[in-house]
């Protein structure tokens, strides 16, 4: 990391300001070549973290009127010298300043290279660095909060606690191997067994929360399913609070998936409004029906609509069979009309909750929203100061570490020679370190940081 990197750190387009960011040993000297401070004072360590007003010149040509912040290592985001140039937000201003930086010795930054340097220089561990990209991409209140938790190191702290416990067990095991070689006598392992059982339980508890964590980050994939004309598109419009889907009395109006995202009580819902599921000779509608079935099978939640003003029929039966194999909430729509559906008979056929609504009159929608929160978060979302697994990579590493620990535990209980047991225990320790960035390959690092934007 001997070179100095530069990038435009703000989105391109017209805006009040734009930021060009540099990081590296020469960043301050590079900017001195073309920035003229208004007060004409020397830029040195006394200027640390001060915003200086002045002008950018390309030789004798005035490029922009700017504010510049000089930050000296090591107390910066990357632990290197950093300069941030606040230009006017037009793309021409930003590109001219960027080109001046490049002409004076900076290299164009790669995706995520600023945060990668923060990780490599020890300011962030890898899970915290991944929290940065989650924070940038957060689209709801709770995805933002879970990203902040990860950035602040709540997951890192928990993983480090697990590793300390593993290291404690590993130290005893290795001491035992050496001790018994010299003394020809076995050490008691009761305490090791208890510690291992406790650690396995703690790791399983954290893994058990991983589904909630991923939902907080990515949202709940929801499909609205039912036979034609039960009110699926009307329900979508009520949830979105806008007329997104066409609603008519003609069966088969919706022939393709309509996909929309909405924030519900701080959680993102990725909603599919599907074509009505029925037997049809229409080639186009048949494709839509197949897409509906596939969407329902791949969803985290199905909202299964029934028309309360119509009796159950064979089409409803097929949909019930499909919904009974997935996580579902049943919705009895059109309660504003005369009831013809036998609710008691329906309850005998389904294994999911039923809620009455009127999509037309917007009644019962809040009850449906609460039912979704109850189903996925036991009625209350709590994430403050809590370690959560929101990342598939973290989940896989934790699962792998737990499997090695379980293997060690089983061997220990089965009186396998202790030097053979030690291999799985050490592997559990190493795999867990991958979450926070220890023992991780350059390819994985490059893949992680390639998901960042340039300038972060």
C-alpha positions in Angstrom: 0.0 0.0 0.0 2.8 2.4 -0.8 0.7 4.2 -3.5 -1.8 7.0 -2.9 -5.3 6.3 -4.1 -8.0 8.7 -5.2 -11.7 8.4 -6.1 -14.9 10.5 -6.4 -16.7 9.5 -3.2 -20.1 10.9 -4.0 -22.7 9.8 -6.6 -22.3 11.3 -10.0 -24.9 13.9 -11.2 -25.8 17.4 -10.3 -25.7 18.2 -6.6 -24.8 20.9 -4.1 -21.4 19.4 -3.4 -19.2 16.5 -4.5 -16.2 14.9 -2.7 -12.9 13.7 -4.1 -11.1 11.6 -1.5 -7.4 10.6 -1.4 -5.6 8.2 1.0 -1.9 7.4 1.2 1.3 8.9 2.4 1.5 11.4 -0.5 -2.1 12.6 -0.5 -1.4 15.9 1.3 1.6 16.7 -0.8 -0.4 15.9 -4.0 -3.2 18.3 -3.1 -0.7 21.0 -2.2 0.3 21.1 -5.8 -3.0 22.6 -7.0 -4.9 23.8 -4.0 -4.3 27.4 -2.9 -5.7 28.2 0.5 -7.4 31.5 0.9 -5.4 32.4 4.1 -2.1 31.4 2.3 -1.0 29.6 5.5 1.2 26.5 5.3 -0.6 23.2 5.4 1.0 21.1 8.1 0.0 19.1 11.2 -1.5 22.2 12.7 -4.1 21.9 9.9 -5.1 18.4 11.0 -8.9 18.0 10.7 -9.4 21.6 9.7 -11.6 22.6 6.8 -9.6 25.1 4.7 -11.3 27.4 2.2 -9.5 28.1 -1.1 -9.3 27.4 -4.9 -8.2 24.7 -7.2 -6.0 25.7 -10.1 -4.8 23.7 -13.1 -1.7 25.8 -13.7 -3.2 29.3 -14.1 -6.7 28.1 -14.8 -9.2 28.4 -12.0 -11.1 25.1 -11.7 -13.3 25.5 -8.6 -13.9 27.2 -5.3 -13.6 24.5 -2.6 -13.3 23.4 1.0 -10.6 20.9 1.8 -10.1 18.8 4.9 -6.6 17.5 5.6 -6.4 14.5 8.0 -3.0 13.2 9.2 -2.3 9.5 10.0 -2.9 7.5 12.0 -6.2 8.9 13.3 -8.1 8.6 10.0 -10.5 6.1 8.4 -7.7 4.2 6.7 -5.0 5.1 9.3 -3.2 6.8 6.4 -3.0 10.5 5.4 -6.4 11.4 4.0 -7.6 14.5 2.1 -11.2 15.2 1.2 -11.9 17.9 -1.4 -15.4 19.4 -1.3 -16.1 20.7 -4.8 -19.3 21.9 -6.4 -21.4 18.9 -7.3 -21.2 19.1 -11.1 -19.5 16.2 -12.9 -17.1 18.5 -14.7 -15.8 20.0 -11.5 -15.3 16.5 -9.9 -13.6 15.0 -13.0 -11.2 18.0 -13.3 -10.1 17.7 -9.7 -9.8 13.9 -10.0 -7.6 14.3 -13.1 -5.4 16.7 -11.3 -4.9 14.2 -8.5 -4.0 11.5 -11.0 -1.6 13.8 -12.9 0.2 14.6 -9.7 0.9 11.0 -8.7 -2.3 9.4 -7.3 -3.7 6.1 -8.6 -7.4 5.5 -9.2 -8.9 3.6 -6.3 -10.5 0.2 -6.8 -13.9 -0.7 -5.5 -13.9 -0.7 -1.7 -10.1 0.1 -1.5 -10.5 2.7 1.2 -12.3 0.3 3.5 -9.9 -2.5 2.5 -7.0 -0.3 3.7 -8.9 0.3 6.9 -9.1 -3.4 7.4 -5.5 -4.2 6.4 -4.2 -1.4 8.7 -6.2 -2.9 11.6 -8.8 -0.1 12.1 -11.7 -2.5 11.3 -11.9 -6.3 11.3 -13.5 -7.9 8.3 -17.0 -8.3 9.7 -17.0 -4.6 10.6 -15.8 -3.7 7.1 -18.8 -5.7 5.7 -21.0 -3.7 8.0 -19.9 -0.6 6.0 -21.3 -1.9 2.8 -24.5 -3.1 4.5 -24.9 0.5 5.9 -24.5 2.0 2.5 -27.0 -0.4 1.0 -29.5 -0.3 3.9 -33.0 0.6 2.7 -35.0 0.3 5.9 -34.8 1.4 9.5 -33.9 -2.0 10.9 -31.4 -2.9 8.1 -29.7 0.4 9.0 -29.7 -0.5 12.7 -28.3 -4.0 12.1 -25.6 -2.6 9.9 -24.6 0.0 12.6 -24.5 -2.9 15.1 -22.1 -4.8 12.9 -20.0 -1.7 12.2 -19.7 -1.0 15.9 -18.4 -4.6 16.4 -21.2 -6.4 18.3 -20.7 -9.5 16.1 -16.9 -9.2 16.2 -17.1 -9.1 20.0 -19.2 -12.3 20.2 -16.9 -14.1 17.7 -13.8 -13.1 19.6 -15.5 -14.4 22.8 -16.1 -17.7 21.1 -12.5 -17.9 20.0 -11.2 -17.1 23.4 -13.2 -20.0 24.8 -12.0 -22.2 22.1 -8.4 -21.1 22.7 -8.9 -21.9 26.4 -10.0 -25.4 25.6 -7.3 -25.8 23.0 -4.6 -24.8 25.5 -5.7 -27.4 28.0 -5.8 -30.1 25.3 -2.3 -29.2 24.0 -1.0 -29.1 27.6 -2.6 -32.5 28.2 -0.9 -34.0 25.1 2.5 -32.8 26.3 1.9 -33.6 30.0 0.8 -37.2 29.4 3.8 -37.8 27.2 6.1 -37.0 30.1 4.0 -38.2 33.1 2.1 -41.2 31.6 -1.0 -40.1 33.3 -4.4 -38.7 32.1 -5.7 -35.3 33.0 -9.4 -34.9 33.9 -11.5 -33.7 31.0 -14.8 -33.1 32.8 -14.3 -29.3 32.7 -13.4 -29.4 29.0 -16.6 -31.3 28.3 -18.7 -28.7 30.2 -17.0 -25.8 28.5 -17.5 -27.4 25.1 -21.2 -28.0 25.8 -21.7 -24.4 26.9 -19.9 -23.1 23.8 -21.8 -25.3 21.4 -25.1 -24.0 22.9 -24.0 -20.4 22.6 -23.0 -20.9 18.9 -26.2 -22.6 18.1 -28.1 -19.8 19.8 -26.4 -17.2 17.5 -27.0 -19.4 14.5 -30.7 -19.7 15.5 -31.0 -15.9 15.1 -29.3 -15.9 11.6 -32.7 -16.0 9.7 -33.9 -12.9 11.6 -30.6 -11.2 10.8 -30.8 -11.9 7.1 -34.4 -10.7 7.1 -33.4 -7.5 8.8 -30.7 -7.0 6.1 -32.4 -8.3 2.9 -36.1 -8.3 3.8 -38.9 -10.9 3.6 -39.7 -12.4 0.2 -43.5 -12.4 0.1 -45.8 -13.8 -2.6 -49.5 -13.0 -2.7 -51.3 -16.2 -4.1 -54.8 -17.3 -4.7 -57.2 -18.1 -7.5 -58.3 -15.4 -9.9 -60.4 -12.5 -8.7 -59.9 -13.0 -4.9 -58.3 -9.6 -4.5 -54.6 -10.2 -4.8 -53.9 -7.0 -6.8 -56.2 -5.0 -4.5 -54.2 -6.2 -1.5 -50.9 -5.3 -3.1 -52.3 -1.8 -3.8 -53.4 -1.4 -0.1 -50.0 -2.6 1.2 -48.1 -0.3 -1.1 -50.6 2.5 -0.5 -50.8 3.3 -4.2 -52.6 1.9 -7.3 -49.7 -0.2 -8.6 -51.6 -3.2 -10.0 -54.5 -3.1 -12.4 -57.7 -4.3 -10.8 -60.7 -5.5 -12.8 -63.6 -8.0 -12.5 -62.1 -10.0 -15.4 -60.4 -13.2 -14.3 -56.7 -13.5 -15.3 -56.0 -9.7 -15.4 -52.6 -10.3 -13.8 -50.6 -12.6 -16.1 -47.0 -12.0 -14.9 -45.3 -11.3 -11.6 -45.5 -7.8 -10.3 -42.6 -7.1 -8.0 -42.5 -4.2 -5.5 -40.6 -3.4 -2.3 -42.1 -1.7 0.8 -41.0 -0.9 4.3 -43.3 -2.5 6.9 -42.6 -1.5 10.5 -38.9 -1.0 9.6 -38.7 -4.3 7.7 -38.4 -4.6 3.9 -41.0 -6.7 2.2 -40.1 -7.9 -1.3 -43.6 -8.5 -2.7 -44.7 -10.6 -5.7 -48.3 -10.2 -6.9 -48.9 -13.3 -8.8 -51.3 -14.5 -11.5 -54.3 -16.3 -10.3 -53.6 -20.0 -9.9 -56.1 -22.1 -11.9 -56.3 -24.6 -14.8 -56.4 -22.6 -18.0 -56.1 -23.2 -21.8 -54.6 -19.7 -22.4 -50.9 -20.2 -23.2 -49.8 -16.8 -21.8 -51.9 -17.2 -18.6 -50.6 -20.7 -18.1 -47.0 -19.4 -18.1 -48.1 -16.8 -15.5 -49.7 -19.5 -13.3 -46.4 -21.6 -13.4 -44.5 -18.5 -12.4 -46.9 -18.0 -9.5 -46.3 -21.5 -8.2 -42.5 -21.2 -8.5 -42.7 -17.8 -6.7 -44.7 -19.3 -3.8 -42.3 -22.2 -3.4 -39.3 -19.9 -3.2 -40.9 -17.3 -0.9 -40.2 -16.7 2.8 -43.9 -16.1 3.3 -47.1 -16.7 1.2 -50.2 -14.5 1.7 -52.9 -16.9 0.6 -56.1 -15.1 -0.4 -59.6 -16.5 -0.2 -62.8 -14.7 -1.3 -65.2 -14.9 1.7 -68.1 -14.2 -0.6 -67.5 -17.4 -2.6 -67.6 -21.1 -1.5 -64.4 -23.1 -1.5 -63.8 -25.0 -4.8 -61.2 -27.2 -6.4 -59.0 -24.2 -7.2 -58.9 -23.3 -3.6 -58.0 -26.8 -2.6 -55.0 -26.9 -4.9 -53.8 -23.6 -3.4 -54.3 -24.9 0.1 -52.2 -27.9 -0.6 -49.4 -25.6 -2.0 -49.6 -23.2 1.0 -49.6 -25.9 3.6 -46.1 -26.9 2.6 -44.7 -23.3 3.1 -44.8 -20.5 5.7 -48.2 -18.9 5.1 -50.8 -16.5 6.4 -54.4 -17.0 5.1 -56.4 -14.0 4.3 -60.2 -14.0 4.1 -60.9 -11.1 1.8 -64.1 -9.2 1.0 -65.6 -9.2 4.5 -67.7 -6.3 3.4 -69.7 -8.7 1.3 -72.1 -11.5 2.3 -70.2 -14.5 3.7 -70.6 -17.8 1.7 -67.2 -19.4 2.6 -67.4 -22.0 5.4 -64.7 -20.8 7.7 -64.8 -23.8 10.0 -64.3 -26.1 7.1 -61.4 -24.0 5.8 -59.7 -24.1 9.3 -59.8 -27.9 9.2 -57.9 -27.9 5.9 -55.1 -25.3 6.6 -52.2 -25.3 9.0 -51.8 -21.5 9.0 -53.4 -18.5 10.6 -56.5 -16.9 9.0 -57.1 -13.1 9.1 -60.2 -11.3 7.8 -59.7 -8.1 5.7 -61.4 -6.0 3.1 -58.8 -4.9 0.6 -61.5 -2.7 -1.1 -62.2 -0.7 2.1 -58.7 -1.0 3.6 -59.9 -2.9 6.7 -57.7 -5.3 8.6 -54.4 -4.4 6.8 -52.8 -3.3 10.1 -53.8 -6.7 11.6 -52.1 -8.4 8.7 -48.9 -6.3 9.1 -48.7 -7.3 12.8 -49.2 -10.9 12.0 -46.1 -10.8 9.8 -44.0 -9.2 12.6 -45.4 -11.8 15.0 -44.4 -14.7 12.7 -40.8 -13.6 12.0 -39.9 -11.7 15.2 -42.2 -13.1 17.9 -44.1 -9.9 17.9 -41.2 -7.5 18.7 -38.0 -6.6 16.9 -35.0 -6.2 19.2 -31.6 -5.5 17.7 -30.0 -2.8 19.9 -26.5 -3.9 21.0 -27.2 -7.4 19.8 -24.9 -9.7 17.8 -26.7 -10.8 14.7 -25.7 -13.0 11.7 -26.8 -11.1 8.6 -24.3 -12.4 6.1 -24.3 -15.8 4.4 -20.5 -16.0 4.6 -20.6 -15.5 8.4 -23.3 -18.1 8.8 -21.4 -20.7 6.8 -18.2 -20.1 8.8 -20.0 -20.3 12.1 -21.8 -23.5 11.0 -18.5 -25.0 9.9 -16.8 -24.1 13.2 -19.7 -25.6 15.1 -19.5 -28.9 13.1 -15.8 -29.2 13.9 -16.5 -28.5 17.6 -19.2 -31.2 17.6 -16.8 -33.6 16.1 -14.2 -32.8 18.7 -16.9 -33.3 21.4 -18.0 -36.6 20.0 -14.4 -37.9 19.8 -13.7 -36.8 23.4 -16.8 -38.6 24.7 -15.8 -41.7 22.8 -12.4 -41.7 24.3 -10.6 -41.1 21.0 -6.8 -40.3 21.7 -6.6 -36.6 22.6 -4.0 -35.8 20.0 -6.5 -36.9 17.3 -9.3 -34.8 18.9 -7.1 -31.7 18.8 -7.2 -31.4 15.0 -10.9 -30.7 14.9 -10.7 -28.3 17.8 -7.9 -26.3 16.1 -9.9 -26.2 12.8 -13.0 -24.9 14.7 -10.8 -22.0 16.0 -9.3 -21.2 12.6 -12.6 -21.3 10.7 -14.2 -18.9 13.2 -11.4 -16.5 12.6 -12.5 -16.2 8.9 -15.5 -14.1 10.0 -13.3 -11.4 11.4 -10.7 -11.6 8.7 -8.0 -13.9 10.2 -6.8 -16.9 8.1 -8.6 -15.6 5.0 -7.5 -15.8 1.4 -6.8 -12.9 -0.9 -9.4 -14.1 -3.3 -12.1 -14.0 -0.7 -11.0 -10.5 0.4 -11.1 -9.3 -3.3 -14.6 -10.7 -3.7 -15.9 -9.0 -0.5 -14.5 -5.6 -1.4 -15.6 -5.8 -5.0 -19.2 -5.4 -3.7 -18.3 -1.9 -2.5 -18.7 1.3 -4.5 -15.6 3.2 -5.7 -14.7 5.9 -3.2 -15.6 3.9 0.0 
